[in-house]
Amino acid sequence: MRLVLLGAPGAGKGTQASRIAKRFGIQQLSTGDMLREAAAAGTPLGLRTKHIIDRGELVPDEVVIAVVANRIDQADAANGFVLDGFPRTLLQAEALDRELAARRMGLDAVLELEVNEDVLLVRIKGRAQEAADQSQSVRRDDNPEVFKTRLKAYRAQTVPLTEYYRSQGLLKIVDGLQPIDIVTEELTTALRTSCYG
Ligand code: AMP
């Protein structure tokens, strides 16, 4: 099963992608995690992209497309994957279609977590506080100023993907404001009906 999970920053993509991945025995592929790991390891990719992430802007399309194209060929993704945080632009979505088609693959579904924007800032502050309380490192981009830039990028560049995937008949929208377990159940039901139904 090959899936894309869409949603604004703070909508709960990471949490839900991880649960869906476990439930369906597929790999969670988070471009944000990959880029943060690269930054922590000080690789050329990490050094090139760290300051962009810290500002809340989007990493150039060609960089992130190359990362994903390489990642989906790895053995642990052979059984399928849920992409979390990719694609984020129309160019990335088109590149993903091409990369999958070249491998004689396609997407089975695109899930979108719908969340009212007013709630997002509260969630981001909560996420930063939770990490601090547990003495975990707080993401440098989880602060109100940078969050505004991330939301702007989402509105301008990622929102058009909803129509792109709707027109392909792949889109399933779930209310992301519900309790975490209910969101997971609704995503699972949407997948069972679209992929096995
Ligand atoms: P995330 O963890 O998905 O919120 O991503 C954190 C940051 O990584 C984003 O704000 C971007 O700077 C960068 N990033 C992650 N995925 C992408 C992508 N598909 N395209 C461009 N930038 C990305």
py3Dmol code that shows the C-alpha trace and the ligand (Angstrom):
import py3Dmol

protein = """\
ATOM      1  CA  MET A   1       0.000   0.000   0.000  1.00  0.00           C
ATOM      2  CA  ARG A   2       1.389   3.414  -0.934  1.00  0.00           C
ATOM      3  CA  LEU A   3      -0.092   6.459   0.730  1.00  0.00           C
ATOM      4  CA  VAL A   4       0.345  10.183   1.128  1.00  0.00           C
ATOM      5  CA  LEU A   5      -0.737  11.952   4.317  1.00  0.00           C
ATOM      6  CA  LEU A   6      -1.570  15.644   3.873  1.00  0.00           C
ATOM      7  CA  GLY A   7      -2.294  18.270   6.504  1.00  0.00           C
ATOM      8  CA  ALA A   8      -1.159  21.619   7.848  1.00  0.00           C
ATOM      9  CA  PRO A   9       1.841  21.833  10.181  1.00  0.00           C
ATOM     10  CA  GLY A  10       0.632  20.682  13.597  1.00  0.00           C
ATOM     11  CA  ALA A  11      -2.349  18.752  12.197  1.00  0.00           C
ATOM     12  CA  GLY A  12      -1.013  15.466  13.582  1.00  0.00           C
ATOM     13  CA  LYS A  13       0.554  13.962  10.442  1.00  0.00           C
ATOM     14  CA  GLY A  14       3.537  12.443  12.271  1.00  0.00           C
ATOM     15  CA  THR A  15       1.419  10.770  14.957  1.00  0.00           C
ATOM     16  CA  GLN A  16      -1.127   9.382  12.514  1.00  0.00           C
ATOM     17  CA  ALA A  17       1.434   8.311   9.895  1.00  0.00           C
ATOM     18  CA  SER A  18       3.248   6.291  12.551  1.00  0.00           C
ATOM     19  CA  ARG A  19       0.012   4.578  13.653  1.00  0.00           C
ATOM     20  CA  ILE A  20      -1.116   3.852  10.085  1.00  0.00           C
ATOM     21  CA  ALA A  21       2.324   2.490   9.227  1.00  0.00           C
ATOM     22  CA  LYS A  22       2.202   0.049  12.184  1.00  0.00           C
ATOM     23  CA  ARG A  23      -1.361  -0.990  11.482  1.00  0.00           C
ATOM     24  CA  PHE A  24      -0.816  -1.773   7.815  1.00  0.00           C
ATOM     25  CA  GLY A  25       2.771  -3.051   8.105  1.00  0.00           C
ATOM     26  CA  ILE A  26       4.187  -0.327   5.895  1.00  0.00           C
ATOM     27  CA  GLN A  27       7.019   2.185   6.334  1.00  0.00           C
ATOM     28  CA  GLN A  28       6.512   5.745   7.569  1.00  0.00           C
ATOM     29  CA  LEU A  29       8.576   8.068   5.381  1.00  0.00           C
ATOM     30  CA  SER A  30       8.782  11.532   6.925  1.00  0.00           C
ATOM     31  CA  THR A  31      10.805  14.028   4.921  1.00  0.00           C
ATOM     32  CA  GLY A  32      10.948  16.330   7.979  1.00  0.00           C
ATOM     33  CA  ASP A  33      12.507  13.510  10.059  1.00  0.00           C
ATOM     34  CA  MET A  34      14.937  12.617   7.252  1.00  0.00           C
ATOM     35  CA  LEU A  35      16.073  16.245   6.949  1.00  0.00           C
ATOM     36  CA  ARG A  36      16.385  16.684  10.730  1.00  0.00           C
ATOM     37  CA  GLU A  37      18.440  13.474  10.956  1.00  0.00           C
ATOM     38  CA  ALA A  38      20.673  14.715   8.139  1.00  0.00           C
ATOM     39  CA  ALA A  39      21.142  18.022   9.995  1.00  0.00           C
ATOM     40  CA  ALA A  40      21.967  16.236  13.268  1.00  0.00           C
ATOM     41  CA  ALA A  41      24.489  13.998  11.469  1.00  0.00           C
ATOM     42  CA  GLY A  42      26.039  17.005   9.720  1.00  0.00           C
ATOM     43  CA  THR A  43      25.765  15.460   6.239  1.00  0.00           C
ATOM     44  CA  PRO A  44      25.998  17.745   3.166  1.00  0.00           C
ATOM     45  CA  LEU A  45      22.195  17.476   2.797  1.00  0.00           C
ATOM     46  CA  GLY A  46      21.742  18.453   6.446  1.00  0.00           C
ATOM     47  CA  LEU A  47      24.155  21.362   6.236  1.00  0.00           C
ATOM     48  CA  ARG A  48      22.466  22.646   3.097  1.00  0.00           C
ATOM     49  CA  THR A  49      18.921  22.492   4.464  1.00  0.00           C
ATOM     50  CA  LYS A  50      19.171  23.167   8.210  1.00  0.00           C
ATOM     51  CA  HIS A  51      18.901  26.958   8.003  1.00  0.00           C
ATOM     52  CA  ILE A  52      15.917  26.692   5.623  1.00  0.00           C
ATOM     53  CA  ILE A  53      14.056  24.438   8.066  1.00  0.00           C
ATOM     54  CA  ASP A  54      14.906  26.709  10.997  1.00  0.00           C
ATOM     55  CA  ARG A  55      13.321  29.618   9.131  1.00  0.00           C
ATOM     56  CA  GLY A  56      10.164  27.599   8.414  1.00  0.00           C
ATOM     57  CA  GLU A  57      10.607  27.771   4.642  1.00  0.00           C
ATOM     58  CA  LEU A  58      10.429  24.893   2.199  1.00  0.00           C
ATOM     59  CA  VAL A  59      13.558  23.064   1.110  1.00  0.00           C
ATOM     60  CA  PRO A  60      13.993  23.298  -2.717  1.00  0.00           C
ATOM     61  CA  ASP A  61      11.860  20.797  -4.643  1.00  0.00           C
ATOM     62  CA  GLU A  62      14.760  19.094  -6.423  1.00  0.00           C
ATOM     63  CA  VAL A  63      16.517  18.398  -3.112  1.00  0.00           C
ATOM     64  CA  VAL A  64      13.567  16.785  -1.392  1.00  0.00           C
ATOM     65  CA  ILE A  65      12.457  14.914  -4.539  1.00  0.00           C
ATOM     66  CA  ALA A  66      15.906  13.301  -4.783  1.00  0.00           C
ATOM     67  CA  VAL A  67      15.737  12.294  -1.108  1.00  0.00           C
ATOM     68  CA  VAL A  68      12.334  10.616  -1.547  1.00  0.00           C
ATOM     69  CA  ALA A  69      13.191   8.950  -4.880  1.00  0.00           C
ATOM     70  CA  ASN A  70      16.179   7.342  -3.205  1.00  0.00           C
ATOM     71  CA  ARG A  71      14.294   6.429  -0.031  1.00  0.00           C
ATOM     72  CA  ILE A  72      11.410   4.576  -1.714  1.00  0.00           C
ATOM     73  CA  ASP A  73      13.927   2.211  -3.342  1.00  0.00           C
ATOM     74  CA  GLN A  74      15.218   0.971   0.000  1.00  0.00           C
ATOM     75  CA  ALA A  75      14.285  -2.523   1.125  1.00  0.00           C
ATOM     76  CA  ASP A  76      12.185  -1.458   4.114  1.00  0.00           C
ATOM     77  CA  ALA A  77       9.811   0.434   1.809  1.00  0.00           C
ATOM     78  CA  ALA A  78       9.225  -2.526  -0.515  1.00  0.00           C
ATOM     79  CA  ASN A  79       6.009  -3.511   1.235  1.00  0.00           C
ATOM     80  CA  GLY A  80       4.608   0.002   0.925  1.00  0.00           C
ATOM     81  CA  PHE A  81       4.859   3.353   2.693  1.00  0.00           C
ATOM     82  CA  VAL A  82       3.018   6.331   3.998  1.00  0.00           C
ATOM     83  CA  LEU A  83       4.640   9.608   2.998  1.00  0.00           C
ATOM     84  CA  ASP A  84       4.389  12.177   5.794  1.00  0.00           C
ATOM     85  CA  GLY A  85       5.302  15.741   4.813  1.00  0.00           C
ATOM     86  CA  PHE A  86       5.823  14.979   1.135  1.00  0.00           C
ATOM     87  CA  PRO A  87       4.713  16.149  -1.363  1.00  0.00           C
ATOM     88  CA  ARG A  88       4.332  19.763  -0.262  1.00  0.00           C
ATOM     89  CA  THR A  89       4.200  21.461  -3.683  1.00  0.00           C
ATOM     90  CA  LEU A  90       2.532  20.629  -7.006  1.00  0.00           C
ATOM     91  CA  LEU A  91       5.964  20.123  -8.550  1.00  0.00           C
ATOM     92  CA  GLN A  92       6.750  17.526  -5.879  1.00  0.00           C
ATOM     93  CA  ALA A  93       3.393  15.798  -6.420  1.00  0.00           C
ATOM     94  CA  GLU A  94       4.016  15.567 -10.165  1.00  0.00           C
ATOM     95  CA  ALA A  95       7.548  14.298  -9.578  1.00  0.00           C
ATOM     96  CA  LEU A  96       6.204  11.663  -7.183  1.00  0.00           C
ATOM     97  CA  ASP A  97       3.730  10.482  -9.826  1.00  0.00           C
ATOM     98  CA  ARG A  98       6.576  10.219 -12.343  1.00  0.00           C
ATOM     99  CA  GLU A  99       8.928   8.420  -9.930  1.00  0.00           C
ATOM    100  CA  LEU A 100       6.223   5.900  -9.040  1.00  0.00           C
ATOM    101  CA  ALA A 101       5.160   5.398 -12.661  1.00  0.00           C
ATOM    102  CA  ALA A 102       8.790   4.712 -13.607  1.00  0.00           C
ATOM    103  CA  ARG A 103       8.692   1.864 -11.049  1.00  0.00           C
ATOM    104  CA  ARG A 104       5.274   0.694 -12.300  1.00  0.00           C
ATOM    105  CA  MET A 105       3.700   1.823  -9.052  1.00  0.00           C
ATOM    106  CA  GLY A 106       1.036   4.303  -8.049  1.00  0.00           C
ATOM    107  CA  LEU A 107      -0.585   5.775  -4.959  1.00  0.00           C
ATOM    108  CA  ASP A 108      -3.461   3.838  -3.406  1.00  0.00           C
ATOM    109  CA  ALA A 109      -4.884   6.774  -1.468  1.00  0.00           C
ATOM    110  CA  VAL A 110      -4.174  10.269  -0.190  1.00  0.00           C
ATOM    111  CA  LEU A 111      -5.375  11.029   3.325  1.00  0.00           C
ATOM    112  CA  GLU A 112      -5.886  14.593   4.496  1.00  0.00           C
ATOM    113  CA  LEU A 113      -6.176  15.681   8.119  1.00  0.00           C
ATOM    114  CA  GLU A 114      -8.460  18.689   8.198  1.00  0.00           C
ATOM    115  CA  VAL A 115      -7.766  21.037  11.105  1.00  0.00           C
ATOM    116  CA  ASN A 116      -9.003  24.537  11.823  1.00  0.00           C
ATOM    117  CA  GLU A 117      -6.032  26.948  11.656  1.00  0.00           C
ATOM    118  CA  ASP A 118      -6.807  28.583  15.035  1.00  0.00           C
ATOM    119  CA  VAL A 119      -6.121  25.274  16.744  1.00  0.00           C
ATOM    120  CA  LEU A 120      -2.768  24.770  15.071  1.00  0.00           C
ATOM    121  CA  LEU A 121      -0.825  27.429  16.949  1.00  0.00           C
ATOM    122  CA  VAL A 122      -2.130  26.081  20.265  1.00  0.00           C
ATOM    123  CA  ARG A 123      -0.999  22.591  19.222  1.00  0.00           C
ATOM    124  CA  ILE A 124       2.456  23.739  18.191  1.00  0.00           C
ATOM    125  CA  LYS A 125       2.954  25.515  21.538  1.00  0.00           C
ATOM    126  CA  GLY A 126       1.744  22.349  23.291  1.00  0.00           C
ATOM    127  CA  ARG A 127       4.158  20.178  21.300  1.00  0.00           C
ATOM    128  CA  ALA A 128       7.106  22.412  22.234  1.00  0.00           C
ATOM    129  CA  GLN A 129       6.039  22.444  25.917  1.00  0.00           C
ATOM    130  CA  GLU A 130       5.576  18.653  25.984  1.00  0.00           C
ATOM    131  CA  ALA A 131       9.051  18.101  24.528  1.00  0.00           C
ATOM    132  CA  ALA A 132      10.556  20.533  27.054  1.00  0.00           C
ATOM    133  CA  ASP A 133       8.708  18.849  29.970  1.00  0.00           C
ATOM    134  CA  GLN A 134      10.090  15.471  28.922  1.00  0.00           C
ATOM    135  CA  SER A 135      13.583  16.977  28.560  1.00  0.00           C
ATOM    136  CA  GLN A 136      13.485  16.141  24.861  1.00  0.00           C
ATOM    137  CA  SER A 137      14.954  18.585  22.388  1.00  0.00           C
ATOM    138  CA  VAL A 138      12.402  21.136  21.233  1.00  0.00           C
ATOM    139  CA  ARG A 139      12.180  21.563  17.461  1.00  0.00           C
ATOM    140  CA  ARG A 140      13.649  24.939  16.577  1.00  0.00           C
ATOM    141  CA  ASP A 141      10.803  25.530  14.141  1.00  0.00           C
ATOM    142  CA  ASP A 142       8.102  24.854  16.776  1.00  0.00           C
ATOM    143  CA  ASN A 143       7.749  28.455  17.881  1.00  0.00           C
ATOM    144  CA  PRO A 144       5.016  30.989  17.041  1.00  0.00           C
ATOM    145  CA  GLU A 145       7.169  33.182  14.761  1.00  0.00           C
ATOM    146  CA  VAL A 146       8.531  30.384  12.572  1.00  0.00           C
ATOM    147  CA  PHE A 147       5.167  28.662  12.669  1.00  0.00           C
ATOM    148  CA  LYS A 148       3.608  31.640  10.854  1.00  0.00           C
ATOM    149  CA  THR A 149       6.094  31.145   7.997  1.00  0.00           C
ATOM    150  CA  ARG A 150       5.372  27.401   7.906  1.00  0.00           C
ATOM    151  CA  LEU A 151       1.635  28.068   7.750  1.00  0.00           C
ATOM    152  CA  LYS A 152       2.137  30.613   4.955  1.00  0.00           C
ATOM    153  CA  ALA A 153       4.144  28.063   2.943  1.00  0.00           C
ATOM    154  CA  TYR A 154       1.420  25.497   3.561  1.00  0.00           C
ATOM    155  CA  ARG A 155      -1.360  27.820   2.379  1.00  0.00           C
ATOM    156  CA  ALA A 156       0.479  29.012  -0.720  1.00  0.00           C
ATOM    157  CA  GLN A 157       2.152  25.797  -1.854  1.00  0.00           C
ATOM    158  CA  THR A 158       0.573  22.739  -0.246  1.00  0.00           C
ATOM    159  CA  VAL A 159      -3.165  23.527  -0.188  1.00  0.00           C
ATOM    160  CA  PRO A 160      -3.429  23.129  -4.022  1.00  0.00           C
ATOM    161  CA  LEU A 161      -2.510  19.437  -3.579  1.00  0.00           C
ATOM    162  CA  THR A 162      -5.985  18.779  -2.177  1.00  0.00           C
ATOM    163  CA  GLU A 163      -7.524  19.528  -5.572  1.00  0.00           C
ATOM    164  CA  TYR A 164      -4.731  17.742  -7.408  1.00  0.00           C
ATOM    165  CA  TYR A 165      -5.448  14.491  -5.580  1.00  0.00           C
ATOM    166  CA  ARG A 166      -9.217  15.008  -5.496  1.00  0.00           C
ATOM    167  CA  SER A 167      -9.176  15.188  -9.285  1.00  0.00           C
ATOM    168  CA  GLN A 168      -7.295  11.877  -9.355  1.00  0.00           C
ATOM    169  CA  GLY A 169     -10.027  10.336  -7.185  1.00  0.00           C
ATOM    170  CA  LEU A 170      -7.513   9.508  -4.437  1.00  0.00           C
ATOM    171  CA  LEU A 171      -8.457  11.970  -1.698  1.00  0.00           C
ATOM    172  CA  LYS A 172      -9.977  10.982   1.666  1.00  0.00           C
ATOM    173  CA  ILE A 173     -10.536  13.778   4.191  1.00  0.00           C
ATOM    174  CA  VAL A 174     -10.754  13.113   7.932  1.00  0.00           C
ATOM    175  CA  ASP A 175     -11.540  15.612  10.703  1.00  0.00           C
ATOM    176  CA  GLY A 176      -8.185  15.935  12.476  1.00  0.00           C
ATOM    177  CA  LEU A 177      -9.646  17.765  15.478  1.00  0.00           C
ATOM    178  CA  GLN A 178     -11.160  14.628  16.920  1.00  0.00           C
ATOM    179  CA  PRO A 179      -9.372  12.605  19.625  1.00  0.00           C
ATOM    180  CA  ILE A 180      -6.231  10.868  18.306  1.00  0.00           C
ATOM    181  CA  ASP A 181      -7.714   7.342  18.476  1.00  0.00           C
ATOM    182  CA  ILE A 182     -10.853   8.357  16.577  1.00  0.00           C
ATOM    183  CA  VAL A 183      -8.770  10.022  13.842  1.00  0.00           C
ATOM    184  CA  THR A 184      -6.760   6.793  13.480  1.00  0.00           C
ATOM    185  CA  GLU A 185      -9.966   4.731  13.262  1.00  0.00           C
ATOM    186  CA  GLU A 186     -11.452   7.008  10.615  1.00  0.00           C
ATOM    187  CA  LEU A 187      -8.256   6.959   8.565  1.00  0.00           C
ATOM    188  CA  THR A 188      -8.201   3.165   8.814  1.00  0.00           C
ATOM    189  CA  THR A 189     -11.834   2.897   7.703  1.00  0.00           C
ATOM    190  CA  ALA A 190     -11.174   5.267   4.792  1.00  0.00           C
ATOM    191  CA  LEU A 191      -8.249   3.096   3.718  1.00  0.00           C
ATOM    192  CA  ARG A 192     -10.078  -0.184   4.082  1.00  0.00           C
ATOM    193  CA  THR A 193     -12.911   1.090   1.877  1.00  0.00           C
ATOM    194  CA  SER A 194     -10.650   2.691  -0.730  1.00  0.00           C
ATOM    195  CA  CYS A 195      -7.924   0.039  -0.936  1.00  0.00           C
ATOM    196  CA  TYR A 196      -9.788  -3.172  -0.171  1.00  0.00           C
ATOM    197  CA  GLY A 197     -13.379  -2.145  -0.740  1.00  0.00           C
TER     198      GLY A 197
END
"""
ligand_1 = """\
23
AMP
P 7.815 18.606 8.994
O 8.508 17.778 10.025
O 7.083 17.776 7.983
O 6.944 19.680 9.608
O 8.955 19.365 8.168
C 9.835 20.270 8.807
C 10.519 21.162 7.778
O 11.284 20.348 6.866
C 9.577 21.954 6.890
O 9.120 23.149 7.489
C 10.478 22.214 5.679
O 11.437 23.227 5.962
C 11.234 20.900 5.560
N 10.493 19.943 4.690
C 9.981 18.735 5.053
N 9.379 18.131 4.020
C 9.493 18.982 2.972
C 9.063 18.958 1.617
N 8.349 17.919 1.138
N 9.383 20.008 0.815
C 10.092 21.046 1.271
N 10.515 21.161 2.538
C 10.225 20.132 3.396
"""
view = py3Dmol.view(width=600, height=400)
view.addModel(protein, "pdb")
view.setStyle({"model": 0}, {"cartoon": {"style": "trace"}})
view.addModel(ligand_1, "xyz")
view.setStyle({"model": 1}, {"stick": {}})
view.zoomTo()
view.show()
